[in-house]
Amino acid sequence: MTESILSPMSVSIGIGFIMIAFQEFFETVSWKYYAGGAVLDIAIVLLSQCLALLNI
């Protein structure tokens, strides 16, 4: 099974690196957005893995 370079996990890691690089900007962002983003990110990764298992 080959995996695209734009898999949900690699996109998540990329977003993490961007957040670290622009850390001063993201200090003004509310923690609610971080929590929502984390939940959405985990849901996307789990959903994509479930769909891959079902071959959809």
Order of alpha helices (4+ residues) and beta strands (2+ residues): alpha-alpha-alpha
